[in-house]
Amino acid sequence: MFWRAQIAGWGLFAVVDVVNLRLLYHDFSIAVGRATLIVICLVLISTAMGKIYASRHLGSTLTPRSIAWITLLSVGGGALIASLVFVLREAAGWSLPGRDAVDDFVFPLTHYSIMLAGWSICYFWIYTELAEQAEHRHVISAEARALRAELEELRLQLDPHFLFNALNGVAEEIPEHPDAALAMLRDLTAYLRYSLDGINQTVATVEAEVGGLTAYLRVQQARFGERLHITLDMDPAAGPRRIASFLLQPLVKNAIKHGQRENGLDLGIAIHLVGDELHVEITNTGMLDSPKPRRRHPAIGLDNVRRRLALHYPERHHFTLRDADGINGRVIATLTLEGEPCSGS
């Protein structure tokens, strides 16, 4: 960026200087020759000034110290160019009628000192902009890393509990129903494969999410048998839609864990795409105010979901958990997701 600015800035100056010198000397060759020499000097001096500014660690703001350096180097550079012009004025035919030797030195000194001072101010301005952009990128990168770490931690909280219960279920089935235990183990393997594949991927398609959820539900179906009745309805148009991975599993787990299974637990899952919004509805038999005793931390799954929603869909989601209106013994969890999820990558 430094050299792009150098070429653009001094190139524009060269064009303007050639025009001015052409009007002053009425000779195009003199104008081009003098402007070429001056621009070469300005490029070399300004490059050296930039290295000095960087080596002195003057920062990105104009302070009394940096202003002193700007003044010193700009006047010094202007004096160097003015001296060169003064020495060559006779040999190169650069003298003008009506100007004495003092004028031929003072005018270039003032002119080029101002140009170099202006270049220095632009240097600090560009340096400030680049520093702010770098800091902004650093902040965004740090926030993304923190977001990804928190999302992975939240999701991994869900796996050990399910794995423990599922393996217990397999162990219980092995003595009397080895075929059922083997099928349950295959479903568990499919679920864990989806889980492992998604460790470094916090976002998946709805189709992939439902695939992992289906494997999870088959394991639960094997555990509870006829006490669990599952209905899954997914809109085909919602399949390619991206969603935060493992977002639905804790909601389904919550419905199974806290639903009433005395007379059979009916679990319904409906996923539909409406415009740019993904609508998910999970229903189960039971009541929110059920007298069924709860564990000490019954809402860890829902707290996990709410936190992940806040991270993946900030201000773009709606989640409710309520008893169904006019229907006794049924709980409905509704989830609306707007747009694409933040991946944290």
ROVOMI-16305 format. One line per field, with one value per residue (C-alpha): residue number from 1; residue in three letters; x, y, z. Coordinates in steps of 0.001 Angstrom, whole numbers, plus 500000, padded with zeros to 6 digits. Example, Ala and Ser with C-alpha at 12.3 -4.5 7.8 and 13.67 -1.06 7.14 Angstrom:
BEGIN
nr	1 2
rest	ALA SER
x	512300 513670
y	495500 498940
z	507800 507140
END
This chain:
BEGIN
nr	1 2 3 4 5 6 7 8 9 10 11 12 13 14 15 16 17 18 19 20 21 22 23 24 25 26 27 28 29 30 31 32 33 34 35 36 37 38 39 40 41 42 43 44 45 46 47 48 49 50 51 52 53 54 55 56 57 58 59 60 61 62 63 64 65 66 67 68 69 70 71 72 73 74 75 76 77 78 79 80 81 82 83 84 85 86 87 88 89 90 91 92 93 94 95 96 97 98 99 100 101 102 103 104 105 106 107 108 109 110 111 112 113 114 115 116 117 118 119 120 121 122 123 124 125 126 127 128 129 130 131 132 133 134 135 136 137 138 139 140 141 142 143 144 145 146 147 148 149 150 151 152 153 154 155 156 157 158 159 160 161 162 163 164 165 166 167 168 169 170 171 172 173 174 175 176 177 178 179 180 181 182 183 184 185 186 187 188 189 190 191 192 193 194 195 196 197 198 199 200 201 202 203 204 205 206 207 208 209 210 211 212 213 214 215 216 217 218 219 220 221 222 223 224 225 226 227 228 229 230 231 232 233 234 235 236 237 238 239 240 241 242 243 244 245 246 247 248 249 250 251 252 253 254 255 256 257 258 259 260 261 262 263 264 265 266 267 268 269 270 271 272 273 274 275 276 277 278 279 280 281 282 283 284 285 286 287 288 289 290 291 292 293 294 295 296 297 298 299 300 301 302 303 304 305 306 307 308 309 310 311 312 313 314 315 316 317 318 319 320 321 322 323 324 325 326 327 328 329 330 331 332 333 334 335 336 337 338 339 340 341 342 343 344 345
rest	MET PHE TRP ARG ALA GLN ILE ALA GLY TRP GLY LEU PHE ALA VAL VAL ASP VAL VAL ASN LEU ARG LEU LEU TYR HIS ASP PHE SER ILE ALA VAL GLY ARG ALA THR LEU ILE VAL ILE CYS LEU VAL LEU ILE SER THR ALA MET GLY LYS ILE TYR ALA SER ARG HIS LEU GLY SER THR LEU THR PRO ARG SER ILE ALA TRP ILE THR LEU LEU SER VAL GLY GLY GLY ALA LEU ILE ALA SER LEU VAL PHE VAL LEU ARG GLU ALA ALA GLY TRP SER LEU PRO GLY ARG ASP ALA VAL ASP ASP PHE VAL PHE PRO LEU THR HIS TYR SER ILE MET LEU ALA GLY TRP SER ILE CYS TYR PHE TRP ILE TYR THR GLU LEU ALA GLU GLN ALA GLU HIS ARG HIS VAL ILE SER ALA GLU ALA ARG ALA LEU ARG ALA GLU LEU GLU GLU LEU ARG LEU GLN LEU ASP PRO HIS PHE LEU PHE ASN ALA LEU ASN GLY VAL ALA GLU GLU ILE PRO GLU HIS PRO ASP ALA ALA LEU ALA MET LEU ARG ASP LEU THR ALA TYR LEU ARG TYR SER LEU ASP GLY ILE ASN GLN THR VAL ALA THR VAL GLU ALA GLU VAL GLY GLY LEU THR ALA TYR LEU ARG VAL GLN GLN ALA ARG PHE GLY GLU ARG LEU HIS ILE THR LEU ASP MET ASP PRO ALA ALA GLY PRO ARG ARG ILE ALA SER PHE LEU LEU GLN PRO LEU VAL LYS ASN ALA ILE LYS HIS GLY GLN ARG GLU ASN GLY LEU ASP LEU GLY ILE ALA ILE HIS LEU VAL GLY ASP GLU LEU HIS VAL GLU ILE THR ASN THR GLY MET LEU ASP SER PRO LYS PRO ARG ARG ARG HIS PRO ALA ILE GLY LEU ASP ASN VAL ARG ARG ARG LEU ALA LEU HIS TYR PRO GLU ARG HIS HIS PHE THR LEU ARG ASP ALA ASP GLY ILE ASN GLY ARG VAL ILE ALA THR LEU THR LEU GLU GLY GLU PRO CYS SER GLY SER
x	500000 502925 504352 500937 500420 503929 503435 499956 500815 504108 502826 500021 502529 504767 501904 501011 504699 505318 502356 503536 507128 505971 504061 507044 509871 507877 510017 508561 511944 513114 509828 510026 513724 513397 510158 511695 514731 512636 510177 513030 514491 511117 510486 513928 513684 510116 510990 513881 511592 509105 511844 512962 509403 509032 512425 511751 508458 506566 503225 500161 499231 500690 502473 504925 507729 506438 505732 509331 510589 508258 509527 513181 513047 510774 512975 516081 514675 513466 516938 518564 516373 516715 520497 520449 518228 520477 523642 522092 520272 523035 524192 520662 519281 516843 517559 514688 514974 514226 515216 518458 520359 518504 515124 516314 517095 514362 511404 512277 513172 509739 507863 509413 509503 505741 505324 507335 505474 502191 503509 504449 500956 499459 501907 500703 497070 497467 499453 496618 494027 496063 496603 492871 492040 494584 493170 489649 490676 492407 489292 487048 489451 489593 485804 485457 487881 486072 482711 483874 485363 482156 479979 482065 482011 478240 477675 480054 478136 475331 477198 478452 474982 473409 476359 476192 472466 472710 475534 473571 470654 472854 474218 470700 469632 472653 471679 468126 467964 471403 470000 468238 471422 473417 470905 470987 474775 474762 472407 474613 477642 475839 474965 478520 479938 477787 478895 482603 482309 480828 483441 485183 481987 479460 477051 475344 472436 468975 469096 472331 471006 467845 469981 471907 468686 467071 469918 469500 465752 466252 468470 465824 463122 465130 465445 461797 460094 456320 456290 457687 455757 457659 456386 458922 457776 460435 459732 462028 462669 464259 466814 469612 469088 472057 471476 473601 474613 473130 470604 467538 468849 468684 465105 464106 466073 464241 460878 461744 463294 460488 457529 454962 455525 453040 450523 453018 454963 453896 456741 456149 458806 457867 460405 459235 460721 458617 460334 463678 462584 463048 460200 460661 457932 458465 455480 455302 452767 453172 452854 455325 454079 454193 454587 457176 460374 463221 466947 468940 469773 466812 467202 470834 469760 467437 469998 472468 470014 469258 472950 473720 470778 472125 475539 474405 471333 471778 468471 467288 465540 462425 462104 459143 458184 454543 451556 449325 446231 443049 444905 445491 448762 450758 453856 454968 458454 458557 461716 461983 465358 465886 468701 472014 473677 476913 479505 482201 484874
y	500000 502322 502033 502290 505549 506697 506043 507555 510633 511574 510631 513163 515704 515089 515853 519074 520083 519538 521782 524504 524371 524429 527641 529031 528196 528006 524956 521436 519678 521784 521187 517399 517209 519281 517580 514125 514941 516535 513621 511098 513093 513385 509637 508807 511360 510473 506762 507517 509677 506820 504481 507056 507540 503774 503300 506059 504414 507670 505869 506675 510070 513521 514394 517256 514732 513531 517113 518038 515142 516108 519698 518686 516089 518121 521232 519078 517317 520598 522118 519148 519504 523301 522947 520559 522916 525854 524047 523000 526254 527627 524382 523155 526544 526750 530385 532826 536517 538746 536136 536339 533468 533824 533487 530416 528751 530069 529363 525656 525273 526528 524691 521276 521534 522068 519116 516816 518024 517285 513855 513237 514150 511771 509097 509371 509461 506286 504669 505463 503992 500817 500502 500872 498321 495879 496360 495874 492649 491497 492168 490362 487409 487243 487437 484692 482439 483073 482462 479210 478013 478770 477147 473977 473918 474355 471603 469141 469510 467479 464396 462671 462401 460842 458515 457256 456519 454921 452590 451579 450789 448660 446797 446048 444673 442425 439467 438947 440872 440865 441787 444822 445743 445510 447733 450197 450217 450903 453821 455105 454807 456784 459501 459676 459797 462842 464307 463765 465065 468254 468971 471492 472532 474436 474820 472064 471705 470936 467640 466635 467811 465738 462755 462933 463553 460501 458282 459752 459070 455457 454911 456442 454368 451240 452282 453121 450813 451239 453978 456389 457358 459628 461696 463589 465961 467891 470214 469097 472776 473177 470401 472542 475352 475931 475627 475558 471922 469994 472748 470498 467514 469172 470278 466739 465360 467778 466633 462957 463491 465593 464285 461979 458355 456632 456137 456525 459616 461198 463194 465331 467222 469571 471581 474020 476852 480014 482628 483376 481901 478339 477199 474273 472920 470113 468764 466159 464841 466375 469685 472393 472421 468648 467374 464917 465463 467121 466882 469674 471267 470379 473285 472873 471736 474710 477141 475680 476191 479793 480665 479069 480885 484182 483414 481915 484096 487396 489305 486890 484132 483438 480527 479653 476706 476557 474380 473931 476153 474125 470813 469171 467416 468709 470941 472843 474196 476608 477915 480508 481179 484087 484041 482181 481292 482905 480135 481668 480959
z	500000 500756 497259 495624 497491 496552 492857 492751 494820 493224 489776 490165 491458 488420 486005 487826 488094 484363 483536 485940 484702 481082 481792 483696 481229 478001 477171 477423 477507 480457 482239 481787 482713 485868 486958 486431 488533 491272 491455 491695 494562 496280 496004 497443 500245 501206 501269 503598 505738 506025 507249 509803 511062 511457 513128 515639 516677 516443 516549 514509 515955 515548 518780 519495 518990 515625 514488 515337 513227 510360 510426 510623 507863 505573 505754 505407 502342 500863 501401 499680 496588 496571 496700 493752 491762 492693 491551 488218 487443 485175 483568 482875 481850 484756 485623 485143 484345 487336 489923 491859 493433 496741 495012 493104 496424 498764 496470 495870 499567 500661 497943 498438 502221 502165 499775 502035 505119 503360 502414 506057 507277 504696 505857 509450 508342 506253 509061 511477 509103 508649 512403 513050 510351 511785 515281 513951 512213 515390 517465 514963 514869 518671 518925 516308 518185 521472 519817 518275 521568 523466 520823 520892 524694 524752 522236 523872 527132 525533 524377 527585 529191 526116 525542 529129 528944 525494 526501 529565 527285 525028 528048 529276 525890 525225 527503 526223 522924 521267 517835 519288 521148 517904 516039 518917 518836 515071 515556 518350 516050 513325 515821 517189 513655 512943 516251 515547 511987 513379 516066 513814 512057 514136 511211 509213 506822 508161 506269 508017 511370 510934 509921 513188 515090 513479 514671 518145 518089 516992 520030 522260 520549 521322 524961 525587 523084 522783 525409 522805 519641 517233 514308 512185 509437 507509 504604 501708 500901 504345 503742 502210 504749 507083 510820 513956 514423 517368 517997 517824 519778 523245 522551 521618 524570 526870 525485 526036 529445 530930 528922 530507 529516 531839 529037 526214 525166 521883 520346 517257 515290 512441 510419 507743 505720 505428 503296 504939 508273 509471 511735 514110 516381 518888 520847 523573 526053 529487 531296 532177 535773 536088 539665 538394 540450 538591 539030 540535 537169 534927 532530 531489 527993 527489 528895 526422 523552 524547 524773 521413 519833 521163 519632 516325 515696 517587 517495 514758 516658 518702 521124 523351 525517 526595 527327 524291 524300 524731 524788 528137 528713 525752 525681 522580 521911 518961 517370 514603 512977 510598 508044 508163 511471 512588 512369 514552 511946
END
